């Protein structure tokens, strides 16, 4: 049996880090962990091939040589996924598909032959059993959650790992919190299910040439969902693993602001190699946090918490949302003031969205506020906001423009570096780029930010400050400059897309016409 795995293209967003990855000389940030894990669930004797559209093209011969085309992905990959499905159907190849997008919205994809939904550890064996009998069904689903102790090691050899700037593994699934805009609990449950620490060490050891990656990202929605196991099992084993290595590996993950409440865990994480953490802060407004059930962010001083993490040795990257029902026209200035004061250099600002499977989606449906649109970039939304749409879009664009153009961005770099001290273990990490790539990246950063950019004076101010006051942190500063360049380009592009889509939506509203996904995609292609 010959199986073709196709990872759909990921459109450029803040998360793809395209500009930073390009500066570093790579083609994409991460390999497709999900598909590589699914591949390991198939019979060992089957012939397997992976085509990742984020680094390479899909040829007709790839499809024709396969017995089945396996595809999966997230909402943001829908456009590319549909293109792959169309090509496979034209070539008469059966499609097996799953992933978060299809688990919640499989009805929108009637052309897919076999839908293997929810967690593959449960549903894929059922499909394989029926396939062997010659009686495969259209849909395989389950209300149960997988035992991740049984999750196999990813088949890394299928991926062209030298073309990715980082790699990723997963320790847990599920989150104990119930933020109303998040679909994690509907997909993976409220009780975090964790792999054993020994499993994680085996996964890390299975990654070929692990030292070549800039970061190993723990792709958990909340790494510290089960704090007891993390502190008693995972972090001690990771520390031992790092201690036994001559060259240390930089780790990163997603978690909650509650990390700042636990000094012991903070120390353990730093000793285990974690340096960068992404935290969903969403908004500085307490009433709004309560409204969206982000209770873990309430009854605390968020700025003090963030500063405490950063002075302790963590680089905090954070997510923020605009367009909550409670938001007024002053929210844009409050977000800017909060972010500038906190010293969070890398902040992802998005409009509120209601993914299928969330409490917010159900409420928006009841209130008849769901839009038919399914576009995915930071300046887009699928709900009708209470704030005037133009006021919201103008405020969003003003916010991200200030945060990533000129003085606002480089002042945050200086503020962060002035309070940050690199943990001892991170001083023993090996530069991932070859000397040639390092020189190339440095030249490109100086050219694009220090010569070509209109606000280059702020770049030089920050660079000279760093050289004078924090010369040991120049590698950190360099990656912040590169990532900031990426975010600026993304938000500039998204502002243009958002304005065009808003114009089209207003025009359709006046004519009492709807706008289809196909038309939206065409508009986005025209303005890209």
N, C-alpha and C positions, 0 to 999 in steps of 0.2 A: 504494500500500500504506500502510495506517495502522497504526502501531505504538504501543501504550501501554506505557510503562515504569512499573513500580510498585516503589517502594522500601518494603519492609515496615517496620512500626513497630519501633523499638528500645526494649525495656523499659528502665526507669530502672536504671542501674548507675552506678558511679563514673565510667565513661568518658563517659557522656552529658552530664555537667555541667549537668543540667536546672536546678537552682536558680540556679547562677551565670548561665546563659544567660537565665533569666527575669529575674533582677535587672538584667541589662544591657539588657533590652527586646527580646530575640530569641526565636524559636520553637524553634530547634534549633542544635546546634553546627556540624555539617558537612553540606554537600550530598553526595549519593551519587556519589562520584568513579567508582566502577566502572561504574555504569549509564550515566553521561554519556560514558564512554570507549567502552563497547559501542555506544552510539548513534552514535558517530562512525565505527564500522566498518560501519554499514549504508549502503545506497545513498543518496546525497545527496538524490535526488528523493523519497524516501519521506517521508511525513508522520509526525512523531514528537511524542509528548507524554509528559511525566513527571508522575506523581503521587507525591509523597513523603509517606507516611503519618505522618511525624514532624512535619509542619507543616500538613497538610491532610487532608481526608477523600476517600475514593474513592467516587464515585457510580456507580450502575448505568449511566448514560448514557456515562460514560467507557469502560466495558468494552464496551458495545454498539456504540459508534462505531469500535472498533478491529478490525482484521483478526486481529491477534495480540497477546497479552499477554505481555510480557517481564518476568521477575521474577528476582531474584537476592538473595543475602544470606549472612550468617554464621549459625552455630549459634544465637546469641542471638536471632535474628529468626525462629526457626522457627514459633512460635505464630502470629504475624502472617502469615507466608508461607502457612501452611496455610489461614488464613481467606481470603486473597486467591485462592488456588487454588480453594477451594470455590466462591467467588462466580463466578469465571470459568467453571468447569465448569457451574454451574447456568444460566448465560447462553449456554452452548454456544460459548464462545470458546476457540480453541486456545492452549495455554500453551507458551512457550519459556522454559526456566529453566537457571540455572547458578550459579556461585559456590562458595565453600569448603564450605558445608554439603552441597550436592548432589554435589560432586566426590567426597567421601568416603562419602556415605550415600545415593546416589540410589535404592537399592533400596527405601528406606522411602517413596518418593514415586511409586508406580505410576500415579497419576492424571495426572501431568504428561505432556503429549503429546510434547514434544521436549526432550531433555536435552543441552545444549551445555556440556560439562564442561571441566575444566582451564583453560588460558589461552585466552581468546576470540580472540586474534590468530591462533591456529592453527585452532581448531575451528569458530568462527562462519563463516568463509568456506566451509568444507566444507558446512555446513548450508545456507547461502544458495545455493550451487551446486546442491545437490539440490532445494531448494525451487523454484528456477527451472525445473528439469526436471519438477517435479511429483512427485518421488520422495523426499521427506524421510524420513530414518530416525529411529528412536526415540532412539538414543544416539549422541553424537559425543564421542569421547575421544581422548587422545594421551598418549604417554609422553615426548614431546619438550617442550622449553621454548621459549617465544617469544623472538624477537629484538626486544627492547624498543626498538631503534632505529626499528622500524616502527610503534610505537604512536602513534596519532593524537592530536591535541589534543582534550580533552574538549569536548563541546557545551554550554558554559556557559549559552547562551541558553535551554536547556530548563528550567533551575532558577530558582526565585524567590530569587536570591542575597541580596536585601536582608533575608531572614528568617533568615539564618544568622549566627552570631557569629564564625565563622572559616571558612577554606577550606583545601584541601589539594591537594597534588600528590604524585607519586611519582617518585623518582630510580632506585631499584634494586629488584630482587626476588631473594630468596634470602639465605641466611646460611651462613657457613662453619662455624658451631658446631653441635653435635649434642645440645642439651639434650633429655633423654628425654621431657619432657612437652610439647614444642613441635611443632606440625605444620607449621611454615614450610618445613622442608627437604623434607617429602613433597609439599607443594604447589608449591614454587618452586625446590627444589634447593639444593645446598650451594655452588655457584659463583655469587656475586652477579653478576647481569646488570644493567648500568647503561645508562641513557640518556646521550647526549652532554650536555656542559655547555650547548651551544647549544640543544639540545632543551628543557632546563629553563628557560633564559632565555625561549624562545618561549612556553612554557607559562605562566610568570609574567606575561609581557606580554599573554597572551591573556585573563587574568582581568579581567573588567570591574570598574572602580572598586576596584582592589586595595587602595587605602588605607583602604577602609571596613571591612576585616576586622581583628579584633584580632590575629590570628596566621595565618600561612600554615604549615601543618603538613606536613612531609615524611613521608608515610605509608609509610615504609620500615620493615621489621621490624628492620633494623640498618643505618643509614645508612653506617657506616664499615666495612662488610663487605669492601670493596675500598679499603683506606686509600690506596694509591698513586694511584688515579684520583681519589679524593675530594680529596687534597691537591694533586695536580698540575693537575687540570682543573676540578672542580666549584667548590671554594671560591674559587680566584682569579677565576673568572667571576662568581660571586655577589658578591664584593667589588667588582668593577668595576661590576656592575649597580647595587649600592647606592650606590657613589660617584657615579654619574651621576644619582641621584635626589635631589631636594631633600628629600623626606620619605622616611625609611628605613622598611623593612618588617620587622616582627618575625617571626623564623622559629623553629620548634621541630621536634623530631624524636625518634625512638627510636634508641638505640645501646647499646653495651656500656661497662662500667666501664673498659675498656682505653683510653678517651679520656684518662684521667688519666695515662697513661704517656707521652703525646706532647704536650709543651709547644707544639711548632710547630703541630700540628693544633688545639689548643685556641685559640691566638691566631688562627689562620685562621678558625675557626668563629665566634668572637666578632666578628671584623672583617666576616664575611659576614652577620651579623645574627642568628645563632642565640643564643637566650637561655635557652630552656627545653629540657631533655633528659629523656626518660624512660629509666630504666635498670632492668632486671630484676635485683635484688639477691637476692631469694628468701629467704635465711636467713643468719644470721651463723655457722652451724655448718659448719665445714670438711668434716667427714665427710659431711654431707648433700649439700653441693655436689658432692663427688666422686661420690656415689651417683647423683645425677641428671645427671651428666656436664656440669655447669656449670663446666667447667675454667677458663674465663676469669675466674671470680670467686675462684679458689683461689690460695694462695701470695701473698697480698697483704693489706694492712691496709685493709679496705673503708671503715672510718670515716675514716681519713686521706685516702683517695682521694676520698670524697664531699666532705669539707671543703675539699680542694684545689680541686675543681671549683667549689664555691660561693664560696670566697674569690676565685677568678679571674673570677667574673662570670656563672656559670651558675646557674640555678635547677634543682635536681635534683628530679625527681618519680620515685618508685621503686615497684616492685612486690615484694611479699613473699608467701610461700606457707606455710601451715600444713597439717599432715597428712602430711608425709613419713614413710616407714617408720621412719626413724631418730629421729623426734621423740619426746621424752619429755614429761612434764608440766612440766618446767622451761623448755620452749621458748618458752612465752608470755611469761614474764618476760624471757628473753633477747632476744626480738624487741622488746619495749617498750624495754628498756635501750639496745639498738642504735639504734633509731629516734630516741629522745630525745637521745642523745649526738651523733648525726650531724647533727641540725638539719634533717632532711628533713621539711618541713612536710606535703607532699602525698604520702602513701603509700597504695597500694592493697593491702589485705590480702585474700587469697582462700584458700579451701581447695584442696588439690591435686586437679586433674582430669586425666583421661586422654582427650584428644580422639582420635577415630579418625585413623589414619594416623601415630600416634606409637609410639615404642618402648615407652613406658609402657603404652599401650593394649594392645599385644601381650602384655606381661608380665602385666598384670592379667587378661587373658583366659586366659592359661595357668594362672594361679593361681586362677581362678574367683572373682575379686574384683570383676568389673565389675558395676555395678548397671544395671538397665534404665532408670533415670530419665534424663530429658533436660531438666533445668531449668537455668537460667542466671542466677545471681546470686552475689554474692561469698561468701555463706555456704553454698553448695551444692557437692556433689561427686558424681561418678558412679562412685566406687570405694569399696570397703569398707576403711576405714582399719585399720591395726594397733592404733592407740590406740582405747580405748573411745569409741564415737560420742558419748555424752553428755559425756564429759570433753573431747573435741575441740571440740564445739559450745560448751560453757560457756567453755572457754579462748579460743576465737575471739571470742566475744561480749565477754568481759572485756578482751581485747586492744584491739579496735576501740573499745570504750566509753572506755577510758582515753585512747587516742590522739586521739579527736575530741570528748571532753567536757571542758570546763573547763580546768583547769590544764595538763594534758598538751599539748593543742593550742596554746594561746596561749604557753606557754613555748617551744615549737618555733618559733613565729613570731618571737619575740624573739631566740632563738638564731640563726636564719637571718639575720635582718636585721642583727644585730650583726656578722656576718662577710661579708655580701654588699656588693659595690660594683657599681653599675650600669655596664656598659661604655659607653664614649663614644658608640658608634654608636646605642645604644638611647635615649640622651637626645635623639636627633633624630627619634624615631618620633612619629607624629601620634596623638593620642587618637582612637580609632575611634568612640566614642559622640558624639552631638551633646551640646551643653551640657545640654539637657533630660533626655536619657537618663542623663548622668553624675550630675545632681542627683537624679534618681529613684533610681538605684542606690545612691547614698550614703545617702539617706533610708531606703530599705528595709533596708540593712545595719545602720544604727544602730537602727532599730525592731526588727528581728528578732533581732539579736544583742545589742544594748545595752539593750533595754527588755523585750522579750518573753521572752528566754531565761532559764532558771533559773540559769545560771552566768555571768550578764552581768558580774559583778565582774571576771572574768578578761579579758573583752573590753575593758573600760575600762582595765584595767591595761596591756594590750598596746597599745591605741590611744594612750594618754597617753605610754607609753614611746616609741612610734614618732614621735609629734609632737615630743617633746623631743630624741630622739637621732638619728633618721633621717627628718627631715621630707621630704627629697627622694624617699624611697622610699614615700611614702604611696600612690601608685597601685599599687605592688607589694603593699603590705600589704592594700589594699582587695580586690584579686583573691584574695589568700590567704584573707581572711576569708570572701569569698563562696564560694570553692571548698570551704573547710572546712565551711561551712554545708551545702553539697550533700552532702559525704561523710557528715556526721553523720546527715542525714536518710536517706540510702541505707542506712547500716549499722543504724540503728534499725529501719527497715522490714524489712531482711533478717534481722535477729535474730528478729523475730516470725515471719516466713515459715519460717525454719530450724527454729524450735522446733515449729511446727505440722507441718511435714513430717516431722521426727524422730519426733514422737508418732505420726503416721500410719504411718510405716515400722515402728516398734516394734510397733504393734498388728498390722500385717500379718504381721510375722515370727512373732508369737505364734500367729497363726492359719494360718501357712504359706501365706499368700496373697501374690501379686505386686501391684504397683501400676502401673497403666498411665499412659502419657503424658497421656491425656485426663483421668484422675482427678487427676493432679498439677496440670495446668493449672487444673482446677476448684478445687482447694484454694488455689492461688495467687490466683485471682480472688476467692475468698471472704475471704482475709485481706488483700487489697490495699486 
